[in-house]
Amino acid sequence: MNLSDVVGYAAAILATSAFLPQAIKTLRSRRTQDISLGMYVLLCGGVALWLIYGLMLGAMPIIAANAVTLVLSTTILLMKLRNG
């Protein structure tokens, strides 16, 4: 593993970990009233594009981080759409 991969995996872990507390809180409480629908639509779109970009490059740090974040953010988006 080269230095750029180490930096990529470190960035992936930090960025995805930063998202986890909000995702866990929302999944446990089922409360989505204070979550911005527009923000989550844009977030899911951006993360999906980052995932596609990572796949095109074959960059595992980008793929791993964005695959996990896309699952979490899409779950919260679907909860927001269902619960309002």
mmCIF file of the N, C-alpha and C atoms, coordinates in Angstrom:
data_MODEL
# 
_entry.id   MODEL 
# 
loop_
_atom_site.group_PDB 
_atom_site.id 
_atom_site.type_symbol 
_atom_site.label_atom_id 
_atom_site.label_alt_id 
_atom_site.label_comp_id 
_atom_site.label_asym_id 
_atom_site.label_entity_id 
_atom_site.label_seq_id 
_atom_site.pdbx_PDB_ins_code 
_atom_site.Cartn_x 
_atom_site.Cartn_y 
_atom_site.Cartn_z 
_atom_site.occupancy 
_atom_site.B_iso_or_equiv 
_atom_site.pdbx_formal_charge 
_atom_site.auth_seq_id 
_atom_site.auth_comp_id 
_atom_site.auth_asym_id 
_atom_site.auth_atom_id 
_atom_site.pdbx_PDB_model_num 
ATOM 1   N N  . MET A 1 1  ? 0.864   -1.174 0.000   1.00 0.00 ? 1  MET A N  1 
ATOM 2   C CA . MET A 1 1  ? 0.000   0.000  0.000   1.00 0.00 ? 1  MET A CA 1 
ATOM 3   C C  . MET A 1 1  ? 0.909   1.236  0.000   1.00 0.00 ? 1  MET A C  1 
ATOM 4   N N  . ASN A 1 2  ? 0.640   2.149  -0.909  1.00 0.00 ? 2  ASN A N  1 
ATOM 5   C CA . ASN A 1 2  ? 1.466   3.351  -0.979  1.00 0.00 ? 2  ASN A CA 1 
ATOM 6   C C  . ASN A 1 2  ? 0.882   4.475  -0.118  1.00 0.00 ? 2  ASN A C  1 
ATOM 7   N N  . LEU A 1 3  ? 1.631   5.556  -0.001  1.00 0.00 ? 3  LEU A N  1 
ATOM 8   C CA . LEU A 1 3  ? 1.239   6.671  0.875   1.00 0.00 ? 3  LEU A CA 1 
ATOM 9   C C  . LEU A 1 3  ? -0.098  7.285  0.450   1.00 0.00 ? 3  LEU A C  1 
ATOM 10  N N  . SER A 1 4  ? -0.339  7.393  -0.841  1.00 0.00 ? 4  SER A N  1 
ATOM 11  C CA . SER A 1 4  ? -1.611  7.985  -1.280  1.00 0.00 ? 4  SER A CA 1 
ATOM 12  C C  . SER A 1 4  ? -2.802  7.111  -0.869  1.00 0.00 ? 4  SER A C  1 
ATOM 13  N N  . ASP A 1 5  ? -2.640  5.793  -0.858  1.00 0.00 ? 5  ASP A N  1 
ATOM 14  C CA . ASP A 1 5  ? -3.702  4.912  -0.379  1.00 0.00 ? 5  ASP A CA 1 
ATOM 15  C C  . ASP A 1 5  ? -3.928  5.090  1.119   1.00 0.00 ? 5  ASP A C  1 
ATOM 16  N N  . VAL A 1 6  ? -2.845  5.215  1.876   1.00 0.00 ? 6  VAL A N  1 
ATOM 17  C CA . VAL A 1 6  ? -2.960  5.422  3.322   1.00 0.00 ? 6  VAL A CA 1 
ATOM 18  C C  . VAL A 1 6  ? -3.710  6.723  3.603   1.00 0.00 ? 6  VAL A C  1 
ATOM 19  N N  . VAL A 1 7  ? -3.348  7.776  2.896   1.00 0.00 ? 7  VAL A N  1 
ATOM 20  C CA . VAL A 1 7  ? -4.047  9.062  3.065   1.00 0.00 ? 7  VAL A CA 1 
ATOM 21  C C  . VAL A 1 7  ? -5.506  8.920  2.655   1.00 0.00 ? 7  VAL A C  1 
ATOM 22  N N  . GLY A 1 8  ? -5.768  8.219  1.565   1.00 0.00 ? 8  GLY A N  1 
ATOM 23  C CA . GLY A 1 8  ? -7.141  8.021  1.101   1.00 0.00 ? 8  GLY A CA 1 
ATOM 24  C C  . GLY A 1 8  ? -7.981  7.250  2.098   1.00 0.00 ? 8  GLY A C  1 
ATOM 25  N N  . TYR A 1 9  ? -7.429  6.176  2.645   1.00 0.00 ? 9  TYR A N  1 
ATOM 26  C CA . TYR A 1 9  ? -8.173  5.400  3.642   1.00 0.00 ? 9  TYR A CA 1 
ATOM 27  C C  . TYR A 1 9  ? -8.381  6.198  4.924   1.00 0.00 ? 9  TYR A C  1 
ATOM 28  N N  . ALA A 1 10 ? -7.394  6.977  5.337   1.00 0.00 ? 10 ALA A N  1 
ATOM 29  C CA . ALA A 1 10 ? -7.548  7.823  6.535   1.00 0.00 ? 10 ALA A CA 1 
ATOM 30  C C  . ALA A 1 10 ? -8.659  8.849  6.314   1.00 0.00 ? 10 ALA A C  1 
ATOM 31  N N  . ALA A 1 11 ? -8.662  9.467  5.150   1.00 0.00 ? 11 ALA A N  1 
ATOM 32  C CA . ALA A 1 11 ? -9.726  10.434 4.822   1.00 0.00 ? 11 ALA A CA 1 
ATOM 33  C C  . ALA A 1 11 ? -11.086 9.746  4.787   1.00 0.00 ? 11 ALA A C  1 
ATOM 34  N N  . ALA A 1 12 ? -11.144 8.568  4.220   1.00 0.00 ? 12 ALA A N  1 
ATOM 35  C CA . ALA A 1 12 ? -12.399 7.815  4.140   1.00 0.00 ? 12 ALA A CA 1 
ATOM 36  C C  . ALA A 1 12 ? -12.932 7.487  5.526   1.00 0.00 ? 12 ALA A C  1 
ATOM 37  N N  . ILE A 1 13 ? -12.047 7.030  6.399   1.00 0.00 ? 13 ILE A N  1 
ATOM 38  C CA . ILE A 1 13 ? -12.455 6.681  7.766   1.00 0.00 ? 13 ILE A CA 1 
ATOM 39  C C  . ILE A 1 13 ? -12.944 7.911  8.515   1.00 0.00 ? 13 ILE A C  1 
ATOM 40  N N  . LEU A 1 14 ? -12.205 9.013  8.416   1.00 0.00 ? 14 LEU A N  1 
ATOM 41  C CA . LEU A 1 14 ? -12.612 10.235 9.132   1.00 0.00 ? 14 LEU A CA 1 
ATOM 42  C C  . LEU A 1 14 ? -13.926 10.802 8.594   1.00 0.00 ? 14 LEU A C  1 
ATOM 43  N N  . ALA A 1 15 ? -14.056 10.894 7.285   1.00 0.00 ? 15 ALA A N  1 
ATOM 44  C CA . ALA A 1 15 ? -15.265 11.485 6.698   1.00 0.00 ? 15 ALA A CA 1 
ATOM 45  C C  . ALA A 1 15 ? -16.500 10.632 6.982   1.00 0.00 ? 15 ALA A C  1 
ATOM 46  N N  . THR A 1 16 ? -16.366 9.331  6.852   1.00 0.00 ? 16 THR A N  1 
ATOM 47  C CA . THR A 1 16 ? -17.497 8.450  7.116   1.00 0.00 ? 16 THR A CA 1 
ATOM 48  C C  . THR A 1 16 ? -17.818 8.417  8.609   1.00 0.00 ? 16 THR A C  1 
ATOM 49  N N  . SER A 1 17 ? -16.796 8.405  9.440   1.00 0.00 ? 17 SER A N  1 
ATOM 50  C CA . SER A 1 17 ? -17.005 8.411  10.895  1.00 0.00 ? 17 SER A CA 1 
ATOM 51  C C  . SER A 1 17 ? -17.698 9.682  11.357  1.00 0.00 ? 17 SER A C  1 
ATOM 52  N N  . ALA A 1 18 ? -17.408 10.799 10.725  1.00 0.00 ? 18 ALA A N  1 
ATOM 53  C CA . ALA A 1 18 ? -18.050 12.064 11.087  1.00 0.00 ? 18 ALA A CA 1 
ATOM 54  C C  . ALA A 1 18 ? -19.554 12.000 10.842  1.00 0.00 ? 18 ALA A C  1 
ATOM 55  N N  . PHE A 1 19 ? -19.968 11.230 9.870   1.00 0.00 ? 19 PHE A N  1 
ATOM 56  C CA . PHE A 1 19 ? -21.381 11.104 9.531   1.00 0.00 ? 19 PHE A CA 1 
ATOM 57  C C  . PHE A 1 19 ? -22.117 10.142 10.460  1.00 0.00 ? 19 PHE A C  1 
ATOM 58  N N  . LEU A 1 20 ? -21.396 9.208  11.043  1.00 0.00 ? 20 LEU A N  1 
ATOM 59  C CA . LEU A 1 20 ? -22.027 8.149  11.851  1.00 0.00 ? 20 LEU A CA 1 
ATOM 60  C C  . LEU A 1 20 ? -22.866 8.645  13.033  1.00 0.00 ? 20 LEU A C  1 
ATOM 61  N N  . PRO A 1 21 ? -22.404 9.595  13.859  1.00 0.00 ? 21 PRO A N  1 
ATOM 62  C CA . PRO A 1 21 ? -23.235 9.999  15.003  1.00 0.00 ? 21 PRO A CA 1 
ATOM 63  C C  . PRO A 1 21 ? -24.637 10.479 14.606  1.00 0.00 ? 21 PRO A C  1 
ATOM 64  N N  . GLN A 1 22 ? -24.714 11.274 13.537  1.00 0.00 ? 22 GLN A N  1 
ATOM 65  C CA . GLN A 1 22 ? -26.033 11.742 13.093  1.00 0.00 ? 22 GLN A CA 1 
ATOM 66  C C  . GLN A 1 22 ? -26.874 10.591 12.570  1.00 0.00 ? 22 GLN A C  1 
ATOM 67  N N  . ALA A 1 23 ? -26.255 9.702  11.819  1.00 0.00 ? 23 ALA A N  1 
ATOM 68  C CA . ALA A 1 23 ? -26.994 8.556  11.280  1.00 0.00 ? 23 ALA A CA 1 
ATOM 69  C C  . ALA A 1 23 ? -27.510 7.671  12.410  1.00 0.00 ? 23 ALA A C  1 
ATOM 70  N N  . ILE A 1 24 ? -26.675 7.386  13.382  1.00 0.00 ? 24 ILE A N  1 
ATOM 71  C CA . ILE A 1 24 ? -27.084 6.541  14.513  1.00 0.00 ? 24 ILE A CA 1 
ATOM 72  C C  . ILE A 1 24 ? -28.210 7.201  15.295  1.00 0.00 ? 24 ILE A C  1 
ATOM 73  N N  . LYS A 1 25 ? -28.060 8.496  15.575  1.00 0.00 ? 25 LYS A N  1 
ATOM 74  C CA . LYS A 1 25 ? -29.096 9.225  16.321  1.00 0.00 ? 25 LYS A CA 1 
ATOM 75  C C  . LYS A 1 25 ? -30.435 9.192  15.582  1.00 0.00 ? 25 LYS A C  1 
ATOM 76  N N  . THR A 1 26 ? -30.397 9.414  14.286  1.00 0.00 ? 26 THR A N  1 
ATOM 77  C CA . THR A 1 26 ? -31.631 9.425  13.500  1.00 0.00 ? 26 THR A CA 1 
ATOM 78  C C  . THR A 1 26 ? -32.249 8.036  13.422  1.00 0.00 ? 26 THR A C  1 
ATOM 79  N N  . LEU A 1 27 ? -31.428 7.028  13.231  1.00 0.00 ? 27 LEU A N  1 
ATOM 80  C CA . LEU A 1 27 ? -31.953 5.663  13.153  1.00 0.00 ? 27 LEU A CA 1 
ATOM 81  C C  . LEU A 1 27 ? -32.564 5.214  14.478  1.00 0.00 ? 27 LEU A C  1 
ATOM 82  N N  . ARG A 1 28 ? -31.948 5.608  15.583  1.00 0.00 ? 28 ARG A N  1 
ATOM 83  C CA . ARG A 1 28 ? -32.484 5.215  16.895  1.00 0.00 ? 28 ARG A CA 1 
ATOM 84  C C  . ARG A 1 28 ? -33.753 5.973  17.252  1.00 0.00 ? 28 ARG A C  1 
ATOM 85  N N  . SER A 1 29 ? -33.765 7.278  17.006  1.00 0.00 ? 29 SER A N  1 
ATOM 86  C CA . SER A 1 29 ? -34.902 8.108  17.433  1.00 0.00 ? 29 SER A CA 1 
ATOM 87  C C  . SER A 1 29 ? -36.058 8.077  16.432  1.00 0.00 ? 29 SER A C  1 
ATOM 88  N N  . ARG A 1 30 ? -35.744 7.774  15.165  1.00 0.00 ? 30 ARG A N  1 
ATOM 89  C CA . ARG A 1 30 ? -36.739 7.808  14.091  1.00 0.00 ? 30 ARG A CA 1 
ATOM 90  C C  . ARG A 1 30 ? -37.294 9.217  13.861  1.00 0.00 ? 30 ARG A C  1 
ATOM 91  N N  . ARG A 1 31 ? -36.632 10.224 14.439  1.00 0.00 ? 31 ARG A N  1 
ATOM 92  C CA . ARG A 1 31 ? -37.067 11.616 14.266  1.00 0.00 ? 31 ARG A CA 1 
ATOM 93  C C  . ARG A 1 31 ? -36.335 12.241 13.089  1.00 0.00 ? 31 ARG A C  1 
ATOM 94  N N  . THR A 1 32 ? -37.096 12.752 12.145  1.00 0.00 ? 32 THR A N  1 
ATOM 95  C CA . THR A 1 32 ? -36.499 13.381 10.970  1.00 0.00 ? 32 THR A CA 1 
ATOM 96  C C  . THR A 1 32 ? -37.020 14.799 10.733  1.00 0.00 ? 32 THR A C  1 
ATOM 97  N N  . GLN A 1 33 ? -37.825 15.295 11.644  1.00 0.00 ? 33 GLN A N  1 
ATOM 98  C CA . GLN A 1 33 ? -38.445 16.611 11.457  1.00 0.00 ? 33 GLN A CA 1 
ATOM 99  C C  . GLN A 1 33 ? -37.409 17.730 11.288  1.00 0.00 ? 33 GLN A C  1 
ATOM 100 N N  . ASP A 1 34 ? -36.296 17.646 11.983  1.00 0.00 ? 34 ASP A N  1 
ATOM 101 C CA . ASP A 1 34 ? -35.293 18.707 11.944  1.00 0.00 ? 34 ASP A CA 1 
ATOM 102 C C  . ASP A 1 34 ? -34.228 18.489 10.874  1.00 0.00 ? 34 ASP A C  1 
ATOM 103 N N  . ILE A 1 35 ? -34.403 17.483 10.055  1.00 0.00 ? 35 ILE A N  1 
ATOM 104 C CA . ILE A 1 35 ? -33.449 17.201 8.989   1.00 0.00 ? 35 ILE A CA 1 
ATOM 105 C C  . ILE A 1 35 ? -33.933 17.852 7.706   1.00 0.00 ? 35 ILE A C  1 
ATOM 106 N N  . SER A 1 36 ? -33.022 18.510 7.008   1.00 0.00 ? 36 SER A N  1 
ATOM 107 C CA . SER A 1 36 ? -33.349 19.174 5.753   1.00 0.00 ? 36 SER A CA 1 
ATOM 108 C C  . SER A 1 36 ? -33.449 18.162 4.617   1.00 0.00 ? 36 SER A C  1 
ATOM 109 N N  . LEU A 1 37 ? -34.621 18.097 4.002   1.00 0.00 ? 37 LEU A N  1 
ATOM 110 C CA . LEU A 1 37 ? -34.832 17.197 2.872   1.00 0.00 ? 37 LEU A CA 1 
ATOM 111 C C  . LEU A 1 37 ? -33.902 17.570 1.720   1.00 0.00 ? 37 LEU A C  1 
ATOM 112 N N  . GLY A 1 38 ? -33.827 18.845 1.405   1.00 0.00 ? 38 GLY A N  1 
ATOM 113 C CA . GLY A 1 38 ? -32.969 19.297 0.307   1.00 0.00 ? 38 GLY A CA 1 
ATOM 114 C C  . GLY A 1 38 ? -31.511 18.930 0.522   1.00 0.00 ? 38 GLY A C  1 
ATOM 115 N N  . MET A 1 39 ? -31.042 19.087 1.747   1.00 0.00 ? 39 MET A N  1 
ATOM 116 C CA . MET A 1 39 ? -29.659 18.760 2.055   1.00 0.00 ? 39 MET A CA 1 
ATOM 117 C C  . MET A 1 39 ? -29.389 17.277 1.834   1.00 0.00 ? 39 MET A C  1 
ATOM 118 N N  . TYR A 1 40 ? -30.296 16.411 2.258   1.00 0.00 ? 40 TYR A N  1 
ATOM 119 C CA . TYR A 1 40 ? -30.087 14.971 2.094   1.00 0.00 ? 40 TYR A CA 1 
ATOM 120 C C  . TYR A 1 40 ? -30.220 14.525 0.641   1.00 0.00 ? 40 TYR A C  1 
ATOM 121 N N  . VAL A 1 41 ? -31.076 15.172 -0.130  1.00 0.00 ? 41 VAL A N  1 
ATOM 122 C CA . VAL A 1 41 ? -31.161 14.863 -1.558  1.00 0.00 ? 41 VAL A CA 1 
ATOM 123 C C  . VAL A 1 41 ? -29.835 15.202 -2.235  1.00 0.00 ? 41 VAL A C  1 
ATOM 124 N N  . LEU A 1 42 ? -29.313 16.399 -1.933  1.00 0.00 ? 42 LEU A N  1 
ATOM 125 C CA . LEU A 1 42 ? -28.036 16.807 -2.512  1.00 0.00 ? 42 LEU A CA 1 
ATOM 126 C C  . LEU A 1 42 ? -26.891 15.931 -2.022  1.00 0.00 ? 42 LEU A C  1 
ATOM 127 N N  . LEU A 1 43 ? -26.891 15.600 -0.737  1.00 0.00 ? 43 LEU A N  1 
ATOM 128 C CA . LEU A 1 43 ? -25.843 14.753 -0.174  1.00 0.00 ? 43 LEU A CA 1 
ATOM 129 C C  . LEU A 1 43 ? -25.831 13.388 -0.858  1.00 0.00 ? 43 LEU A C  1 
ATOM 130 N N  . CYS A 1 44 ? -26.992 12.769 -0.971  1.00 0.00 ? 44 CYS A N  1 
ATOM 131 C CA . CYS A 1 44 ? -27.064 11.442 -1.611  1.00 0.00 ? 44 CYS A CA 1 
ATOM 132 C C  . CYS A 1 44 ? -26.602 11.513 -3.064  1.00 0.00 ? 44 CYS A C  1 
ATOM 133 N N  . GLY A 1 45 ? -26.994 12.553 -3.766  1.00 0.00 ? 45 GLY A N  1 
ATOM 134 C CA . GLY A 1 45 ? -26.561 12.717 -5.154  1.00 0.00 ? 45 GLY A CA 1 
ATOM 135 C C  . GLY A 1 45 ? -25.055 12.890 -5.258  1.00 0.00 ? 45 GLY A C  1 
ATOM 136 N N  . GLY A 1 46 ? -24.503 13.738 -4.400  1.00 0.00 ? 46 GLY A N  1 
ATOM 137 C CA . GLY A 1 46 ? -23.058 13.956 -4.412  1.00 0.00 ? 46 GLY A CA 1 
ATOM 138 C C  . GLY A 1 46 ? -22.274 12.713 -4.045  1.00 0.00 ? 46 GLY A C  1 
ATOM 139 N N  . VAL A 1 47 ? -22.728 12.000 -3.032  1.00 0.00 ? 47 VAL A N  1 
ATOM 140 C CA . VAL A 1 47 ? -22.049 10.777 -2.606  1.00 0.00 ? 47 VAL A CA 1 
ATOM 141 C C  . VAL A 1 47 ? -22.146 9.710  -3.699  1.00 0.00 ? 47 VAL A C  1 
ATOM 142 N N  . ALA A 1 48 ? -23.289 9.619  -4.360  1.00 0.00 ? 48 ALA A N  1 
ATOM 143 C CA . ALA A 1 48 ? -23.436 8.658  -5.459  1.00 0.00 ? 48 ALA A CA 1 
ATOM 144 C C  . ALA A 1 48 ? -22.452 8.976  -6.582  1.00 0.00 ? 48 ALA A C  1 
ATOM 145 N N  . LEU A 1 49 ? -22.293 10.252 -6.889  1.00 0.00 ? 49 LEU A N  1 
ATOM 146 C CA . LEU A 1 49 ? -21.336 10.640 -7.933  1.00 0.00 ? 49 LEU A CA 1 
ATOM 147 C C  . LEU A 1 49 ? -19.897 10.356 -7.514  1.00 0.00 ? 49 LEU A C  1 
ATOM 148 N N  . TRP A 1 50 ? -19.561 10.594 -6.233  1.00 0.00 ? 50 TRP A N  1 
ATOM 149 C CA . TRP A 1 50 ? -18.227 10.253 -5.741  1.00 0.00 ? 50 TRP A CA 1 
ATOM 150 C C  . TRP A 1 50 ? -17.984 8.751  -5.843  1.00 0.00 ? 50 TRP A C  1 
ATOM 151 N N  . LEU A 1 51 ? -19.002 7.966  -5.554  1.00 0.00 ? 51 LEU A N  1 
ATOM 152 C CA . LEU A 1 51 ? -18.879 6.516  -5.667  1.00 0.00 ? 51 LEU A CA 1 
ATOM 153 C C  . LEU A 1 51 ? -18.624 6.114  -7.119  1.00 0.00 ? 51 LEU A C  1 
ATOM 154 N N  . ILE A 1 52 ? -19.373 6.678  -8.042  1.00 0.00 ? 52 ILE A N  1 
ATOM 155 C CA . ILE A 1 52 ? -19.170 6.392  -9.463  1.00 0.00 ? 52 ILE A CA 1 
ATOM 156 C C  . ILE A 1 52 ? -17.766 6.804  -9.888  1.00 0.00 ? 52 ILE A C  1 
ATOM 157 N N  . TYR A 1 53 ? -17.331 7.971  -9.453  1.00 0.00 ? 53 TYR A N  1 
ATOM 158 C CA . TYR A 1 53 ? -15.983 8.453  -9.753  1.00 0.00 ? 53 TYR A CA 1 
ATOM 159 C C  . TYR A 1 53 ? -14.929 7.476  -9.225  1.00 0.00 ? 53 TYR A C  1 
ATOM 160 N N  . GLY A 1 54 ? -15.094 7.031  -7.994  1.00 0.00 ? 54 GLY A N  1 
ATOM 161 C CA . GLY A 1 54 ? -14.171 6.064  -7.412  1.00 0.00 ? 54 GLY A CA 1 
ATOM 162 C C  . GLY A 1 54 ? -14.149 4.765  -8.192  1.00 0.00 ? 54 GLY A C  1 
ATOM 163 N N  . LEU A 1 55 ? -15.324 4.307  -8.626  1.00 0.00 ? 55 LEU A N  1 
ATOM 164 C CA . LEU A 1 55 ? -15.399 3.093  -9.434  1.00 0.00 ? 55 LEU A CA 1 
ATOM 165 C C  . LEU A 1 55 ? -14.688 3.266  -10.781 1.00 0.00 ? 55 LEU A C  1 
ATOM 166 N N  . MET A 1 56 ? -14.862 4.441  -11.380 1.00 0.00 ? 56 MET A N  1 
ATOM 167 C CA . MET A 1 56 ? -14.206 4.708  -12.655 1.00 0.00 ? 56 MET A CA 1 
ATOM 168 C C  . MET A 1 56 ? -12.684 4.707  -12.520 1.00 0.00 ? 56 MET A C  1 
ATOM 169 N N  . LEU A 1 57 ? -12.189 5.195  -11.390 1.00 0.00 ? 57 LEU A N  1 
ATOM 170 C CA . LEU A 1 57 ? -10.746 5.243  -11.146 1.00 0.00 ? 57 LEU A CA 1 
ATOM 171 C C  . LEU A 1 57 ? -10.207 3.941  -10.565 1.00 0.00 ? 57 LEU A C  1 
ATOM 172 N N  . GLY A 1 58 ? -11.102 3.119  -10.030 1.00 0.00 ? 58 GLY A N  1 
ATOM 173 C CA . GLY A 1 58 ? -10.667 1.921  -9.325  1.00 0.00 ? 58 GLY A CA 1 
ATOM 174 C C  . GLY A 1 58 ? -9.997  2.263  -8.001  1.00 0.00 ? 58 GLY A C  1 
ATOM 175 N N  . ALA A 1 59 ? -10.433 3.373  -7.387  1.00 0.00 ? 59 ALA A N  1 
ATOM 176 C CA . ALA A 1 59 ? -9.824  3.877  -6.152  1.00 0.00 ? 59 ALA A CA 1 
ATOM 177 C C  . ALA A 1 59 ? -10.596 3.347  -4.942  1.00 0.00 ? 59 ALA A C  1 
ATOM 178 N N  . MET A 1 60 ? -10.073 2.302  -4.323  1.00 0.00 ? 60 MET A N  1 
ATOM 179 C CA . MET A 1 60 ? -10.771 1.649  -3.218  1.00 0.00 ? 60 MET A CA 1 
ATOM 180 C C  . MET A 1 60 ? -11.092 2.576  -2.040  1.00 0.00 ? 60 MET A C  1 
ATOM 181 N N  . PRO A 1 61 ? -10.219 3.515  -1.632  1.00 0.00 ? 61 PRO A N  1 
ATOM 182 C CA . PRO A 1 61 ? -10.603 4.398  -0.533  1.00 0.00 ? 61 PRO A CA 1 
ATOM 183 C C  . PRO A 1 61 ? -11.862 5.214  -0.856  1.00 0.00 ? 61 PRO A C  1 
ATOM 184 N N  . ILE A 1 62 ? -11.947 5.700  -2.072  1.00 0.00 ? 62 ILE A N  1 
ATOM 185 C CA . ILE A 1 62 ? -13.118 6.486  -2.485  1.00 0.00 ? 62 ILE A CA 1 
ATOM 186 C C  . ILE A 1 62 ? -14.346 5.587  -2.573  1.00 0.00 ? 62 ILE A C  1 
ATOM 187 N N  . ILE A 1 63 ? -14.181 4.415  -3.111  1.00 0.00 ? 63 ILE A N  1 
ATOM 188 C CA . ILE A 1 63 ? -15.292 3.470  -3.242  1.00 0.00 ? 63 ILE A CA 1 
ATOM 189 C C  . ILE A 1 63 ? -15.820 3.072  -1.865  1.00 0.00 ? 63 ILE A C  1 
ATOM 190 N N  . ALA A 1 64 ? -14.928 2.680  -0.974  1.00 0.00 ? 64 ALA A N  1 
ATOM 191 C CA . ALA A 1 64 ? -15.339 2.206  0.356   1.00 0.00 ? 64 ALA A CA 1 
ATOM 192 C C  . ALA A 1 64 ? -16.063 3.294  1.142   1.00 0.00 ? 64 ALA A C  1 
ATOM 193 N N  . ALA A 1 65 ? -15.474 4.470  1.202   1.00 0.00 ? 65 ALA A N  1 
ATOM 194 C CA . ALA A 1 65 ? -16.078 5.558  1.980   1.00 0.00 ? 65 ALA A CA 1 
ATOM 195 C C  . ALA A 1 65 ? -17.445 5.929  1.444   1.00 0.00 ? 65 ALA A C  1 
ATOM 196 N N  . ASN A 1 66 ? -17.551 6.060  0.144   1.00 0.00 ? 66 ASN A N  1 
ATOM 197 C CA . ASN A 1 66 ? -18.804 6.532  -0.425  1.00 0.00 ? 66 ASN A CA 1 
ATOM 198 C C  . ASN A 1 66 ? -19.876 5.459  -0.490  1.00 0.00 ? 66 ASN A C  1 
ATOM 199 N N  . ALA A 1 67 ? -19.487 4.201  -0.575  1.00 0.00 ? 67 ALA A N  1 
ATOM 200 C CA . ALA A 1 67 ? -20.477 3.126  -0.523  1.00 0.00 ? 67 ALA A CA 1 
ATOM 201 C C  . ALA A 1 67 ? -21.148 3.103  0.853   1.00 0.00 ? 67 ALA A C  1 
ATOM 202 N N  . VAL A 1 68 ? -20.347 3.184  1.905   1.00 0.00 ? 68 VAL A N  1 
ATOM 203 C CA . VAL A 1 68 ? -20.902 3.176  3.272   1.00 0.00 ? 68 VAL A CA 1 
ATOM 204 C C  . VAL A 1 68 ? -21.746 4.427  3.502   1.00 0.00 ? 68 VAL A C  1 
ATOM 205 N N  . THR A 1 69 ? -21.220 5.580  3.129   1.00 0.00 ? 69 THR A N  1 
ATOM 206 C CA . THR A 1 69 ? -21.950 6.830  3.343   1.00 0.00 ? 69 THR A CA 1 
ATOM 207 C C  . THR A 1 69 ? -23.239 6.870  2.535   1.00 0.00 ? 69 THR A C  1 
ATOM 208 N N  . LEU A 1 70 ? -23.223 6.321  1.322   1.00 0.00 ? 70 LEU A N  1 
ATOM 209 C CA . LEU A 1 70 ? -24.438 6.306  0.501   1.00 0.00 ? 70 LEU A CA 1 
ATOM 210 C C  . LEU A 1 70 ? -25.522 5.444  1.135   1.00 0.00 ? 70 LEU A C  1 
ATOM 211 N N  . VAL A 1 71 ? -25.158 4.311  1.681   1.00 0.00 ? 71 VAL A N  1 
ATOM 212 C CA . VAL A 1 71 ? -26.144 3.456  2.352   1.00 0.00 ? 71 VAL A CA 1 
ATOM 213 C C  . VAL A 1 71 ? -26.754 4.197  3.541   1.00 0.00 ? 71 VAL A C  1 
ATOM 214 N N  . LEU A 1 72 ? -25.906 4.811  4.367   1.00 0.00 ? 72 LEU A N  1 
ATOM 215 C CA . LEU A 1 72 ? -26.410 5.521  5.547   1.00 0.00 ? 72 LEU A CA 1 
ATOM 216 C C  . LEU A 1 72 ? -27.253 6.728  5.162   1.00 0.00 ? 72 LEU A C  1 
ATOM 217 N N  . SER A 1 73 ? -26.763 7.540  4.244   1.00 0.00 ? 73 SER A N  1 
ATOM 218 C CA . SER A 1 73 ? -27.496 8.755  3.883   1.00 0.00 ? 73 SER A CA 1 
ATOM 219 C C  . SER A 1 73 ? -28.796 8.438  3.150   1.00 0.00 ? 73 SER A C  1 
ATOM 220 N N  . THR A 1 74 ? -28.796 7.403  2.323   1.00 0.00 ? 74 THR A N  1 
ATOM 221 C CA . THR A 1 74 ? -30.031 7.010  1.633   1.00 0.00 ? 74 THR A CA 1 
ATOM 222 C C  . THR A 1 74 ? -31.054 6.473  2.620   1.00 0.00 ? 74 THR A C  1 
ATOM 223 N N  . THR A 1 75 ? -30.598 5.736  3.623   1.00 0.00 ? 75 THR A N  1 
ATOM 224 C CA . THR A 1 75 ? -31.511 5.243  4.659   1.00 0.00 ? 75 THR A CA 1 
ATOM 225 C C  . THR A 1 75 ? -32.195 6.407  5.368   1.00 0.00 ? 75 THR A C  1 
ATOM 226 N N  . ILE A 1 76 ? -31.410 7.412  5.728   1.00 0.00 ? 76 ILE A N  1 
ATOM 227 C CA . ILE A 1 76 ? -31.981 8.577  6.414   1.00 0.00 ? 76 ILE A CA 1 
ATOM 228 C C  . ILE A 1 76 ? -32.890 9.354  5.459   1.00 0.00 ? 76 ILE A C  1 
ATOM 229 N N  . LEU A 1 77 ? -32.505 9.498  4.198   1.00 0.00 ? 77 LEU A N  1 
ATOM 230 C CA . LEU A 1 77 ? -33.361 10.178 3.222   1.00 0.00 ? 77 LEU A CA 1 
ATOM 231 C C  . LEU A 1 77 ? -34.698 9.464  3.078   1.00 0.00 ? 77 LEU A C  1 
ATOM 232 N N  . LEU A 1 78 ? -34.677 8.147  2.996   1.00 0.00 ? 78 LEU A N  1 
ATOM 233 C CA . LEU A 1 78 ? -35.923 7.395  2.884   1.00 0.00 ? 78 LEU A CA 1 
ATOM 234 C C  . LEU A 1 78 ? -36.783 7.549  4.132   1.00 0.00 ? 78 LEU A C  1 
ATOM 235 N N  . MET A 1 79 ? -36.146 7.578  5.311   1.00 0.00 ? 79 MET A N  1 
ATOM 236 C CA . MET A 1 79 ? -36.898 7.822  6.551   1.00 0.00 ? 79 MET A CA 1 
ATOM 237 C C  . MET A 1 79 ? -37.529 9.205  6.517   1.00 0.00 ? 79 MET A C  1 
ATOM 238 N N  . LYS A 1 80 ? -36.786 10.195 6.047   1.00 0.00 ? 80 LYS A N  1 
ATOM 239 C CA . LYS A 1 80 ? -37.303 11.565 5.960   1.00 0.00 ? 80 LYS A CA 1 
ATOM 240 C C  . LYS A 1 80 ? -38.489 11.621 5.006   1.00 0.00 ? 80 LYS A C  1 
ATOM 241 N N  . LEU A 1 81 ? -38.383 10.962 3.863   1.00 0.00 ? 81 LEU A N  1 
ATOM 242 C CA . LEU A 1 81 ? -39.482 10.958 2.904   1.00 0.00 ? 81 LEU A CA 1 
ATOM 243 C C  . LEU A 1 81 ? -40.719 10.276 3.457   1.00 0.00 ? 81 LEU A C  1 
ATOM 244 N N  . ARG A 1 82 ? -40.504 9.214  4.237   1.00 0.00 ? 82 ARG A N  1 
ATOM 245 C CA . ARG A 1 82 ? -41.631 8.468  4.804   1.00 0.00 ? 82 ARG A CA 1 
ATOM 246 C C  . ARG A 1 82 ? -42.255 9.209  5.984   1.00 0.00 ? 82 ARG A C  1 
ATOM 247 N N  . ASN A 1 83 ? -41.433 9.788  6.841   1.00 0.00 ? 83 ASN A N  1 
ATOM 248 C CA . ASN A 1 83 ? -41.919 10.404 8.083   1.00 0.00 ? 83 ASN A CA 1 
ATOM 249 C C  . ASN A 1 83 ? -42.202 11.897 7.972   1.00 0.00 ? 83 ASN A C  1 
ATOM 250 N N  . GLY A 1 84 ? -41.688 12.526 6.928   1.00 0.00 ? 84 GLY A N  1 
ATOM 251 C CA . GLY A 1 84 ? -41.908 13.958 6.762   1.00 0.00 ? 84 GLY A CA 1 
ATOM 252 C C  . GLY A 1 84 ? -41.074 14.833 7.548   1.00 0.00 ? 84 GLY A C  1 
# 
